[in-house]
Every structure is written in structure tokens, then in C-alpha cells.
């Protein structure tokens, strides 16, 4: 184990102490290890060309000039990637937006980051699910169009998925 020294602002140190008490961590080092481990698990580290489903959530200030128009145009411009969107009004000027998108990890991540930089957008978060398209082309009874299904993978690492019998 390596020992490192870090400097934290008083606010962050207080928040860390609160987290330590709430989580049951025995000391600050244990709390920091837990937080770093979680952050590293949340990294969207996979090949940019890996297929994924992305769930994007964010709040929108409806009073921001032209934001509604820009968001609608953004969805229309990427109509092939957008699966669903829902808007939940929170108060008279703020809504929580949730979008489900599909595509390559690099595209989904870049689109989310660009969205989060829009004036009037806050609290942005992206969660990704690694997927693969597989199986033979088939059609269900009464369905004219043949298709393949998406399969949820355990990771963006195909070798790991094979080891776990997920392919």
C-alpha cells in the first residue's frame, strides 16, 4: 500500500468527515479509498467504438433563452440515437430531463458532455450500459421486419464477458 498526502479545503474535509460517519468508514483513508474506488468504477472507460445504451439526466432552466429550441433541435439532429425522453416539471421554471440514447460509447459520451455545457443545463449525469447486437436475424409472429436483439454485457471488455459466460 502506498501512502500519499493530499490537501483539502475545510468544506471538503467537513464533507469527507460527514461521509465517513454516514458510511461507517473507520477513518479518512478508508473513506477516501471507498470514494476513489467508486469514482473509478463509474468511469466510462471502454473503447470509443463500443456499443452502449446511455441514460442521460439533467435539469433544465426553462427560462434560459432559446434553450428549449436548442434541446429539441439536438434531439432531432440525432434522431437515430435517441430512444426515449421524458420531462418532469419540478417547479415553475425547472424540469428534470431524462433521455435514453444508443450508439457508440464515444458518441454518446461526447453528446452528453456537450449537452452538460449548455447554459441553463445543470446536474448532468451519464450512465452507460455496455451492449452487443447478437443472434441470428429473425422476425416474431405477425412482425414483418427481421431484426436482431441487443444483449446487455457485463463490461466493455469482451474477454471478461467471455470468462463470465456473457457472450
N, C-alpha and C positions, 0 to 999 in steps of 0.2 A: 504494500500500500504506500502511496506517495503522500507526503504532507505538502500542502500548498497554503499560502496566506492570501486572503482577499480582504479588500476594504469595502464596507457597505455604508450607505448613508444611514442616518438614525432611523428614518422611516422604514427602510428596507429591513434593517436589523430588528426593529419592533415587529414588523410583519412576519419575519422569519421566526421570532420567538413565539408569536401567536400561532403560526403554523405548527411549530414544534409541539406546543401544548395541545393543540387540537388533534394532531396526528398520532400523538403518543411517542414521537421520537425522543430518545433518551438525551440527545444533545444536539447542538447546532450542526456538527459534522454529519450526523445521521440524517438530519432533516435536509441538509444541502445535497447529500448523496441521493436521497429519495427524489428531490425536485429535479436534479440533473438527469437522473435515470429516466424519469417520466418525460422530461423535455426531449431527450434523445429518442425515446420510443415514438414520440409524436412527430419527429422529423419525417418529411415526405421523401425519404431517401430511396429512390428507385430509379431505374433507367427512364430518361425523359420520354422514351417511346413506349413505355409500358401502358397497357390499357387499364383504365380505372373508372370508377364512379366517384364523383366528387359531391359532397354536401357542403354548400356554402351558406353561411348565415351571417347576417349583418343588420344593423339598424340604419334607417334612412330618415333624415330630417326632411320632411315633405315641403318645408318652406325654402329649401335650398334652390336657388334659381336654376331652372331647366334640368334639374336632376332627374325628375320622373321621365322626361323625354329621352335623356341620355341612357337611362337604365333600360327603357323599353327598346331603344334602338340597339343597344348592346345585345339584348336577348334575341332580337330579330336577326341581327348580323351573324349570330352563332346558333341559328335555329336547329341545325343538325346536331348540336351538342346538348342543348337544353331539353331535359326530360320533363321537368315539372317545376313550378314556382308557386309559392304561397306567400301572401302578405297578411300580417297580423297587426291591426292597429293597436298601438299601445297608449296613445293619448291623442290630443288634437293635432299634433304635428309630427309624431314619430311612429314609424312602423317597423316591425321586425320582419325581415325578408328571409326566406329560406328557399334555396334553389338546389335542384338535383341536376347534375350535369354528367356527361360521359365523354370520354375521349382519351387522349394520351396524357400521361401524368404531367409532362412539361407544359402542354397547352392549358390544361385545367388549372395548374398552379399559377401560370403566368396571368391567365384571365382573372383569377381570384385576386392576385396581388395588385393588378391594375385597378380592379374594382375597389379594393380597400383604400386606394389613394384618392378616390373621388371625393371632392368637397361635399360634405353632407352625409357621407357614409362613415359609420363608426362600429366598433365592436365586431370587426370582421373575423371570421374563423373558417378554416377549411379542414374538412375531414375527408380522407380518401380511402376507398376500398379497392384493393387490387382485384382485377377480374381477368378472365380469359374467355374468349369465344371458342366453344368447342362442340364436339359431336357432329354427327352427320346432318346434312340438310334434311329437313323433314317438314311436313305440314300436319297440323292437327285436323281431326274430323271436322268438316264444314268450313275449313280455312283454305283459301286458295293459294296463299303465298307461302312458299317454303322458307324456313328460317333456321338459324342456329341459336342456341341458348347461351347466355352469359353464365359463367361459373365463378363463384367467389373463391379467390385464392387466399391462402394464409399470409402471404407476403409477396413482395415484388421479386423474390428470389426463386426462380423455377427449380433449382436444385433442392432447396429447402422444402418446397411444396412436394416434390417427388419423394423426399425422405419421409414426409408426413402423410403420404398417400393421398395428396390433394389434387393430383393432376388427372 
